[in-house]
Amino acid sequence: MPGPITEQLRRRGVDVLTAAEDGSARLPDDELLERARTLGRLLVTMDIRFRAMAEDWQRTGRPFAGLVFGHGRRMSIGDFVVQLELIAMASDVADWTDIVERLPL
């Protein structure tokens, strides 16, 4: 996610951990999705291939913590921030287990 999105979310009190901060940015997508599950964190991406992989995991019953996909060309930074803040404040990561959601909600 672009830095301005994570910065704005943090200013609004949302607990954010980027793959870069976690040291997992270079992991293959499947390992990163597994890492998010291990950490108990919802994964947010703009990568359509990542979304497709998570949807495949969903179809085959492979567990993951949940994935939210937003298309970077269809949403502004402000739109991302509002949508992700809503998700963070209105739900718990356990609510997202094995779920793939597309933004906007």
Secondary structure by P-SEA (a helix, b strand, c coil): ccaaaaaaaaaaccccccccccccccccaaaaaaaaaaacbbbbbccaaaaaaaaaaaaacccccbbbbbccccccaaaaaaaaaaaaacccccccccccccccc
